[in-house]
Amino acid sequence: MKHLDEVDVQILNLLQKDGRMTNTDLAKHVGLTAPSALQRVRSLEKAGFVKGYSAQLDPEKLGLRLTAFTFIALALHQDLAIERFRKSIGDLPEVLECYHISGEFDFMLKVLVKDIRSYEAFIREKLSRVKGVGKIQTSFVMGVPKHTTKLPL
């Protein structure tokens, strides 16, 4: 595994803040030449520290105003049932994130939809039809005091 030095950490922090930053600007911020900075970025990408780049869209402007955290308990706790559920969830575009968790429930989903009627349709027509789902519980997001994609380095 590649060891991260102070410059690597600076580069990663800058890329988290602005993934579209030019290589020239990045180099200026970390005190390197543009070719050296590019070499560092490529090395970090190759080592898997940078998984990819994407645009962050505004869900509200796209009409997606309801976020729900949906907790799932499977009817069976066998490897096949767990893998079947994981695969099925991957096919549901409303599910932004899926976590296999400990405790009373087996999975926690972050679901984003237009409104409560859309959520009801998602539960009725999609999630409840996933084989192996035993129990569904939902908590709706009322506000988002903090949201970041920046990892603490």
Summary of the structure (lengths in Angstrom):
residues: 153
radius of gyration: 20.2
end to end distance: 16.5
largest distance: 57.4
contacts: 362
relative contact order: 0.16
helix: 38%
strand: 20%
